[in-house]
């Protein structure tokens, strides 16, 4: 058996093309969706992520509004900028790129973003909506995970899903989305004793730990759908996921590559969250 590759890059291109049509319609009504990005400091990886988001926005016709702050910026400096963006009608979505310099409280900054502009889906308002399974902004990477499973035709309801990772950005919201979709969900992490004994039970395995090659062939159930959220820079400069792709693809039913898997779809979901926010704002301004 060789797994079917879930091509996130191709799916992202399709999604951006769909969003471009919606944006064209909004522009005809005098509304241009706008995404504001804030980078504090000059972390090279963060700048690459910002650049990728700006490129996707441009492709969809979304205005990309970027703000750079020095690494020495105070927390109040960042909060003041966030407040200005909250009050700017041309901005429909705001993200403050993580990680922030250590002297800044990331939680405080994230929660300062108006929930209707919180296109990352990290506000307590939106996370609470996810918990209650009511409409809200869903974090982009978990949304991407579910979209890729749906596109591949992977059944979720009544299946056993295992999520390896417990972050509020990926692991926890991914688990809740799977629960809401009717799966039986187990959440573990890289320190779970005998991790392989747990992951081998998974019909759907979502891995988001930031540890390259953590999941090997003998840890995967034959025919399972494996969603690799991890992205790690190796010593030779190459990118690798949390899953040992070459060996796991020989036993899995479906698998996402790194790069070219969840990453591009995460960016597409960010653009979609921004366009959706613009649609809501346009409706409320009638």
ZAMARGU-4260 file (C-alpha; in steps of 0.2 Angstrom, whole numbers, plus 5000, padded with zeros to 4 digits):
<rodrens>
0) 5000/5000/5000 | 5006/5018/4996 | 4996/5032/5004 | 4987/5045/4993 | 4995/5061/4995
5) 4984/5076/5001 | 4991/5090/4991 | 4989/5105/5001 | 4997/5117/4989 | 4985/5112/4975
10) 4970/5114/4987 | 4976/5131/4993 | 4977/5137/4975 | 4959/5131/4972 | 4953/5140/4988
15) 4962/5156/4984 | 4954/5156/4966 | 4936/5154/4974 | 4940/5168/4986 | 4945/5179/4972
20) 4928/5178/4965 | 4920/5183/4982 | 4933/5198/4983 | 4928/5204/4966 | 4910/5204/4971
25) 4914/5214/4987 | 4925/5226/4978 | 4910/5230/4966 | 4901/5235/4982 | 4915/5246/4987
30) 4922/5234/5000 | 4940/5228/4999 | 4945/5215/5012 | 4960/5220/5022 | 4972/5210/5032
35) 4984/5219/5044 | 5000/5210/5049 | 5011/5215/5063 | 5029/5209/5065 | 5038/5214/5081
40) 5057/5211/5078 | 5065/5203/5063 | 5064/5185/5065 | 5068/5177/5048 | 5056/5163/5049
45) 5042/5175/5054 | 5046/5187/5040 | 5044/5172/5028 | 5027/5168/5035 | 5022/5186/5033
50) 5028/5186/5015 | 5018/5170/5011 | 5002/5178/5019 | 5005/5194/5009 | 5007/5184/4993
55) 4991/5174/4996 | 4981/5190/4999 | 4988/5198/4983 | 4982/5183/4973 | 4965/5184/4981
60) 4963/5203/4979 | 4964/5206/4998 | 4973/5221/5003 | 4989/5217/5014 | 4993/5230/5026
65) 5010/5227/5035 | 5017/5235/5051 | 5035/5232/5057 | 5039/5236/5075 | 5057/5235/5082
70) 5061/5221/5094 | 5063/5234/5108 | 5045/5239/5106 | 5036/5240/5123 | 5020/5230/5126
75) 5010/5246/5126 | 5018/5251/5109 | 5011/5234/5102 | 4994/5237/5111 | 4992/5254/5104
80) 4995/5248/5087 | 4982/5234/5089 | 4969/5247/5095 | 4972/5258/5080 | 4969/5242/5069
85) 4954/5238/5079 | 4946/5255/5075 | 4952/5255/5056 | 4937/5251/5045 | 4949/5246/5031
90) 4956/5232/5041 | 4945/5217/5043 | 4958/5205/5050 | 4973/5208/5061 | 4987/5196/5065
95) 5002/5198/5077 | 5015/5186/5071 | 5021/5174/5084 | 5033/5171/5093 | 5035/5188/5100
100) 5050/5195/5109 | 5051/5187/5127 | 5048/5203/5136 | 5030/5204/5128 | 5015/5195/5134
105) 5008/5185/5119 | 4992/5181/5127 | 4989/5199/5132 | 4992/5205/5114 | 4982/5191/5106
110) 4967/5195/5117 | 4968/5214/5113 | 4963/5210/5095 | 4944/5213/5092 | 4936/5196/5091
115) 4928/5201/5075 | 4945/5205/5067 | 4953/5190/5076 | 4956/5180/5060 | 4969/5168/5068
120) 4954/5162/5079 | 4964/5164/5096 | 4953/5175/5105 | 4943/5168/5120 | 4927/5173/5112
125) 4931/5163/5096 | 4939/5148/5106 | 4923/5148/5116 | 4912/5148/5101 | 4922/5133/5094
130) 4919/5124/5111 | 4901/5127/5110 | 4901/5122/5091 | 4892/5139/5086 | 4898/5151/5073
135) 4914/5159/5076 | 4932/5161/5068 | 4941/5144/5069 | 4960/5144/5070 | 4967/5142/5053
140) 4978/5126/5055 | 4964/5116/5062 | 4952/5122/5049 | 4965/5117/5036 | 4966/5100/5044
145) 4948/5097/5043 | 4947/5104/5025 | 4960/5092/5019 | 4952/5077/5027 | 4935/5082/5019
150) 4943/5085/5002 | 4952/5068/5002 | 4935/5060/5007 | 4942/5053/5024 | 4927/5048/5035
155) 4928/5057/5052 | 4911/5052/5061 | 4913/5037/5072 | 4931/5036/5069 | 4945/5036/5081
160) 4956/5051/5080 | 4972/5054/5089 | 4980/5071/5090 | 4998/5072/5095 | 5000/5090/5102
165) 4991/5101/5115 | 4994/5119/5109 | 4980/5131/5109 | 4985/5135/5091 | 4983/5118/5084
170) 4981/5103/5095 | 4967/5108/5106 | 4956/5116/5093 | 4959/5102/5081 | 4953/5090/5094
175) 4937/5100/5097 | 4934/5101/5078 | 4936/5082/5077 | 4924/5079/5092 | 4912/5091/5084
180) 4912/5081/5068 | 4908/5065/5078 | 4925/5057/5080 | 4931/5049/5096 | 4946/5059/5100
185) 4962/5055/5111 | 4974/5069/5114 | 4992/5065/5118 | 5009/5073/5117 | 5027/5069/5113
190) 5030/5064/5131 | 5015/5052/5132 | 5022/5035/5138 | 5022/5022/5124 | 5016/5035/5112
195) 5016/5022/5098 | 5003/5011/5107 | 4991/5026/5106 | 4994/5032/5088 | 4993/5014/5081
200) 4974/5015/5086 | 4971/5030/5076 | 4960/5030/5060 | 4965/5048/5059 | 4982/5054/5066
205) 4985/5073/5067 | 5003/5077/5073 | 5008/5094/5079 | 5023/5093/5091 | 5038/5102/5082
210) 5049/5086/5083 | 5055/5081/5066 | 5052/5062/5062 | 5043/5059/5079 | 5030/5047/5070
215) 5038/5032/5062 | 5030/5018/5052 | 5028/5006/5067 | 5017/5020/5075 | 5004/5021/5062
220) 4989/5010/5059 | 4988/5003/5041 | 4976/5013/5031 | 4976/5028/5043 | 4974/5046/5037
225) 4990/5055/5043 | 4990/5074/5044 | 5007/5081/5048 | 5006/5099/5055 | 5024/5100/5060
230) 5037/5110/5050 | 5055/5109/5056 | 5071/5116/5049 | 5085/5102/5048 | 5103/5104/5050
235) 5105/5104/5031 | 5093/5117/5029 | 5079/5106/5022 | 5061/5106/5029 | 5054/5091/5037
240) 5038/5087/5046 | 5034/5078/5063 | 5031/5062/5053 | 5044/5051/5044 | 5036/5054/5027
245) 5045/5041/5016 | 5042/5026/5028 | 5025/5031/5034 | 5018/5034/5016 | 5020/5015/5013
250) 5008/5010/5027 | 4996/5025/5028 | 4980/5027/5018 | 4982/5046/5016 | 4996/5058/5021
255) 5001/5076/5019 | 5018/5081/5014 | 5030/5094/5022 | 5032/5106/5013 | 5017/5107/5002
260) 5004/5100/5014 | 4995/5109/5029 | 5006/5125/5027 | 4999/5132/5011 | 4981/5127/5017
265) 4983/5136/5033 | 4988/5152/5024 | 4972/5150/5012 | 4961/5148/5028 | 4968/5164/5035
270) 4963/5173/5019 | 4946/5165/5019 | 4944/5170/5038 | 4948/5188/5032 | 4936/5188/5017
275) 4922/5181/5029 | 4926/5195/5041 | 4924/5208/5027 | 4908/5200/5022 | 4901/5201/5039
280) 4907/5219/5041 | 4899/5224/5024 | 4882/5216/5030 | 4882/5225/5047 | 4885/5242/5038
285) 4870/5241/5027
</rodrens>
